[in-house]
Amino acid sequence: MHAIVLLSGGLDSTTVAAHAVRRGHQVRALSIGYGQRHLRELRSARAVAGRLGIPLVEVDAGFYAGLASHSALTSSAHAIPEHRDPARMSVDIPITYVPLRNTFFVTLAAAALESWLLDAIERGGADPATLEGAIYVGANAIDYSGYPDCRPEFYDAVTETIRLGSKVGTAYNVPIRIEAPIITMSKADIVRYGTELGAPLELTWSCYAGGDTPCGACDSCELRAAGFAAAGIPDPALAAR
């Protein structure tokens, strides 16, 4: 299996990367700078990839912030919400949603994965019938901030789009799946699973704000803290600082 992991450097994507490695796939990681307000998470992605021993490709797509500007993660014109009730986070779509970011990210990962597969077939002589591709994403639709592009139905639709729009899908019938192994897990379950896998959670960064320490007030910080508390496991990233 040729697998590309969309690695943000956060708790969820790091757990998913460790899951892909555990499954014995040929794994590459892809991290994307999309003009977000800070690049602290990309530093974590580099550290995570290094610890897991997987090659990392970093893409500079800073232009995207200018297109997807209606977000607190891409524009300082919008404040990052703080101290929201975690029980109500999935009720609405907050200003930290970045317009069509996951659609863009999955498209970039699919292009990289298709190129990898085509190279194996057309230059390496691999039999297409023996090949499969997977894009691993850290999406979660249980304890999350209400983003529409974190739901299973979104990934089902995008999977079919990739099949219809790709050479490997239409000419060679090589399947490309989107794997979202934690999409129906609670944050506590993700913490437990990441710990069980030996994922380097101490290297991860989840906070929407930059800086040397997490703000503790944004949705991502609150969900992370609640997950570790519910799992009964101290957050190793806090202990490491």
Buried (B, 14 or more C-beta within 10 A) or exposed (E): BBBBBBBBBBBBBBBBBBBBBBBEBEBBBBBBBBBBBBBBBBBBBBBBBEBBEBEBBBBEBBEBBEBBBEBBBBBEEBEBBBEBEBEEBBEEEBBBBBBBBBEBBBBBBBBBBBEBBBEBBEEEEBEBEEBBBBBBBBBBBBBBBBBEBBBEEBBEEBBEBBBEEBBBBEEBEBBBBBBBBBBEBBBBBBBBBBBEBEBBBBBBBBBBBEEEEBBBBBBBBBBBBBBBBBBEBEBBBBEEE
